[in-house]
């Protein structure tokens, strides 16, 4: 298990890795910081990026803070390599920008 330092930025337009500040990863999450929704979005996003089950990621510190320490399975170099990759846009949903209900 690896300790991962993360600073989340809630209420983003989409969930994505926003870079690094020293050893801390900045991650934008598309959820509000209310009732644990941002934490849930962070864990789901990381599980998708790292291709691991959500249940294997644990928040050790910072449940109610933007700064968090996570326990993540794997070697830290593998985790950081995956977080450094550019995220691929989700093409499973149709684009809706500038489109209304009559668009095809």
N, C-alpha and C positions, 0 to 999 in steps of 0.2 A: 504494500500500500504506500502511496505517495501523498505527501502533504502539499496541497495546492493553494496558493494565496490568490484570492480573487477580490476585485472591487466591482460591484455591480452598479449599473446605471439603469434604474427602472424607468418605465413608461417610454421606452424607445419605440420607434416605428417598426422595428424588427429585431429579433434576437441575433446577435453577431458578436464576434470577437473584435474588440476595438483597439487592441494593441497591448503594450506592456509598459509598466513603470517600474523599472528595476526588476525585482522578482515577482511582482504582482501583475496578474493578468486583468485587464479591464474588459468586462463583458457587458454589452447592452442586452437588456431583456425586455420583451414586449409584454410586460405585465406591470400592474401597479404594486407598490410596496405595502399592500394591505392584506391582512389575514394570511400571510405566508405565500401569496400568489407569486411574488417575484422570486422567492426561494424555489418554489415548484417549477417555475419557468426556467430558472438557472439549471436545476438538476436535469430537467428534460432536455434542454439544449446541450448540456455537456454529455449526457448519455447518447444523444444522437451523433455528436461530433466524434466522441471517443469510441463509439460502437460498443458500449457496455450497458448492462441493465441499470435502470434508475435506482433500484434498491441497493446497488453496490456503492453509491456515492453518499457520503455522510457529511453534514455540516458539523464541524467540531466546535468552531467559534464563530460568533457573529450572526446568530439567528435573526436578530432585529437590527442589524447594522449593514451598511453598504460594504464594509470590509469583512471578508469571510476567510476562514481557513477550512478547506475541504479535505476529506480523506478519500482518495480515489485509487482504485486498484490499478496496478501497472507500475512501470518504471517512469520516473519523472521525465527523462529525456524523450521517451516515446509519447508521453502525454503532451509535452511542449511542442514536439514536432507536429502532432495532429492539430493543436491549437494554432500553429503558425500557418497552416494551409489556408488558402483563400476559400471562403465558404461558397458553395455552389447555390445559386438561386433555386428556390423551390418552384419547379415547373408543373407540379401536379395540380395546382389551382390556376384557373384562367386569370389573365390579367384583367383588372377592373378599372384601371386608371382612365378617367375620361369616358367611362362607359356607363350606361344605365341599364335598366331591365330589358330594354328592347334590343340591346347589342347581341350579336351572334358570335 
